[in-house]
Amino acid sequence: MKPDNKYNRLLFVINPIAGDIEKGELEEDIMQRCEAHGIACDIYKTTGNNDKEAIQAKLDENKYDGAFAVGGDGTVSLLGALLIGTDTPLGIVPLGSGNGLAKDLNIPQDTEDALELIHKHVIRNIDTITLNGVPSIHLSDLGFNALVVKKFCEGETRGPGSYAWIALQEYLSYTPKHYRIETDVENFDGEAFMVTIANANAFGSNANINPNGILNDGRFEICLIEPFPRAASLGILYKLYTDSIDDSVFTRRISCRKATIYNTDKEVVHIDGEPVELDDVINVVMLSKSLKVILPVPELEE
């Protein structure tokens, strides 16, 4: 299979504060690459104010053959949510500290390599899900990790070190919460340390909560880490980082197409790395192959 046809017009949504590279040089590099391949390009820089509306206006005004999120997981989630159910595929130039979806899609983490997708790529469809109508492309959860994400987003320091420090502090005082979960396959009623709604595999930290998850199989997984003794914590952490969390006696996984989660203890929720406010009853719905994504050409197809 050969790479898909080239683009005519692209949109690049750049987060100016993501990553540690000089954005002026990156913008120039993008424009030069597009010009070299005869591609018209528009650039939008996020400001944190009405970005969703501004990007949607550009998508409505122009026919783009692709739209690239140039930033971290927040930028990817912002743009990706607007492209669900459309013919415009999502591209990613990862600049964040996590880049969870980009990693699960095998998109190069090196900026120069990722920019090669401008002219050499394939387009594939992946699933997305919604939580009470709010789109989720990658991973969402309730419980311990969602609390850490909330504290991390509220802080001024970024990076894996900051996240790990917050996680350690919260772990020392965290108590599992009660959840009732109903799915089209099986139900769960009990306490959990965390509940992850996984459309993909690993968090941006490389902790693999859903090793066997497939992004386009029409299913999502509810991954539960049930209460565990302190003595088991290092073992669970080790399994998360060695793709073997399924081997833990403290985990449970439900692969399903729809679910209702009763968040009876009103625990914190995050969607794709962003804390959100949802009702105590959370309806999770699968949208099969609803998002087109721009991917590297597999070696066997080149």
N, C-alpha and C positions, 0 to 999 in steps of 0.2 A: 504494500500500500504506500503510495507516495504522499508527501506532505500536502496539506490542503492548499487551495489557491491563495495567492497573496491578497493582502488587504488593499483597499482604496483609500479609506479614511479611518483614523483611530482617535480615540480619546484616552488621555492619560490623566488620571486623578492622583496628584502628588501630595503627600503629607510633608510639609516643609520641615517638621521637627522630628521626623522618624529617621533613625539610623545616624551614622556619624560621617556620612559623605557630604561633600559640598553640593548643594542642590542646583546651584547655577550651572556647574559643569555637567551634572546629570541631565538637566533640561536641555542643554546644548547637545549633548550626546544623543538624546532621544530624537531631537529634531534633525540632526545630521543623518542618523540611521534611516529615519523615515524618508528624508529627501533622497538619499542614495538609492532607495528602493521604490521611488515614485509614489510614496504614500503621503497623503495630506494628514496632518495631525493637529489636534487641539489639546491644550493643556489647561487643567483646572487645578488650582492649589487650594487645599482645604484651609479653612480659617477657624473652624469650630462653631461658626454661626450660620445656620440655615444651609449647611452644605448639602443636605439631602435634597432640598428643594432646588438649589442651584444646579446640581448635577442632573436631576430629573429634567429640568428645563433644557439643558444641553442635549440630553438624550431625545427629548421630544422634538427639538429643532433640527437635528441632524440625523442622517442615516449612517451610523458607525458600523464598521465591519468587526470591531472589537473595542473593548474598553479595558484599560489596564489600571489596576490598583497599584500604585507605587508607594509602598509604606508598610506598616505592620498589620497585625490582625484586625485592628479597628477599621483601617482603611479598606481592607478586603471585605469585611462584613458590610460596611456602608455601601460600597459600590455593588457588591454581589447581590445584596437584597433587592436592589433596584433592577437587576437584570434577570431575576427569576421569572420564567414564563415568557421571555422575549427571545428574539432571534440573535441578539447581540451577545457574543461570548465574553466571558470574564478572563482577563489575563492578569498575572501577578508578577510584579518585580519586588521581591521581599526585602524590606529594609528594617523590620522590627526586631525585637529581642527574642520573639517566639517563632513567628511565621508558621504556625501549626498547619494550616490548610496547604500552604505551599509545599511543606515537607511531605505531607501525605499524598500530594499529587506529583511528587518527584520533580518539582520545579527547582532549577538550580538556585542555591542560596547566594552564589556569587552574582553581583549585579550585572557585570558584563555578560556573563553566560545567560542570565535571565533575559537580557535585552535581545538576545539572538531570536527569541520567540517572535519578534517583530516581523521577521522574514522567513523563519523556518519553524513550522509548527504543525500540529494536528488539532482538530477540534473534537471533543467528546462531550457527552451529556452525563451529568451526575445528578444524584438525588439531592433534594433539600427537605427540610421539615419545618413545621411551624409550631410554636408554643403559644397558644391563645392568639393565633394569627400573626405572631411576630416571627419573621424568618430566622432560621438557623441553618448554616451551611456546614459547620464543622462540629463543634462540641459545645454542649450546654450542661450545666449541672446545678444541683442544689446541695447544700450542706457545707462541709469543711472547705473544699476547694473554692466554692463560690464566695465564701466569707473571705478567704485569702485574696481572691481576685478583687473583691470590693475594697479591702484595706489597701491593696497595692495601687488601685486606681486613684484612691484618695490621697496617696502619698506623693511626695515630690521626687523621689528617687526611683529610677528605672533600672532594669537589668535583672539577670537571674539571681545575683547575690541578694538584692533587695527582696525579691519574691521569696527566696529560701529563708531569709531572716524572719519575714512576716509569718511564713508557714510554721516555723519553729515556735514562735511566740504564741500563735493561736492554738497550736496543737496541745500545748501544756495545759490549757484550760478548757478545751473543747469537749462537749458531750454529744453523743449521737442523738439524732432527732427522729421522731416518728413519722412514717409515711405509709399511705395506703395507695397501691398502684394497681389499676385494672387495665389489662391489655387484651388483644384479640387472641392471645396464646395462653397466658397464665396470669395469676394475680400475686401480689405481695402485700403483706400487712405486718409491719414491724419497724424496728429501729434500724437506722443506717448511718454510718459515718459520712458517706456521701453518695449521691445518686447522679450518675452521668447519663445524659441522653446523647448517644454517640452516633453521628452519621459517618464518622471517619475513625481514625485510630488513636493518634497520640496528641497530647497537649504540646504547646510550643516548647515546653521544657524537656520534651522527648520522653516524658512518662507515658507509656503506652497502655492506656486503659482498655482498649478494645482491639487486641492484636489481629483478630480475624475479620474485622469489619470491612465491608466492601462499599465503596461510594456510589455504586450504581446498581445495586441488587434489589431495589424496591423495598428494603427493610432498614430499620434502625435498631440499635441495641440500647437497652436500659441496663447499665452496668452498676451494680450495687457493691459497695464495700461495707459489710456489716460490722457491728461492734467487735473490737478485737482487744486483747490485753496489750499493755505497754510493751511487753517482751516480744510481741510479734511485729512491732512497728518497723524495725529495720528490715525484717524479712519481706514485708509487704512492699516497702520502698525498693528493695533490691529487685523484686519481681516486676515492678512497674518499669524499671529501667533495663530489664533484660527480656522484655516481650513475653513474660511468663506469668502474668498476673492471674491467668485462668487456673493456674496450679494451686492458688491459695485457697484454703478452706474457708476463708472469710469473704469470698467473692461469689456473686451470683450474676448471671447474665440472662436477659430476656430479649430475644430477637423477635420483633413485631412490626406491624404496619400502622398501628394506632394505639394510643394509650391515654389514660386519664390518671394524673398524679394528684393525690390529695395531700397538700402541703400543710398538714394539720398543726405543725409547730411554727408555721409562718417563717420558714427558714429562707435565707438569702438565696437568690437565683442569679445566674449569669448566662448570657447567650453569646457564644463566640467571643468570650473574653470581656464582655461588657456587662456590668451589673444592670439588672432591669427590675422593675416593679411589676409583678404579675398577681392575679387573683390567687386565692388559696386553692382553687381547683384549676389545674393546668391540663388543657387538652392538647395532646401532641398528635400531629397528623403528618403522614408521609406524602411528599409530592415527588413522585417517581420521575427521574431523568428530566427535571424541570429547569436545570441550569446548564448552559453550554460553557465549557471551559477550554482555554488555550493551553496546550500541553507540548512538551518537547516531543520530537519524533522518536519513537522507540528505535533502538539500534537495528532491529531486524527489519524495520520498514524503510530505512534510509536507502 
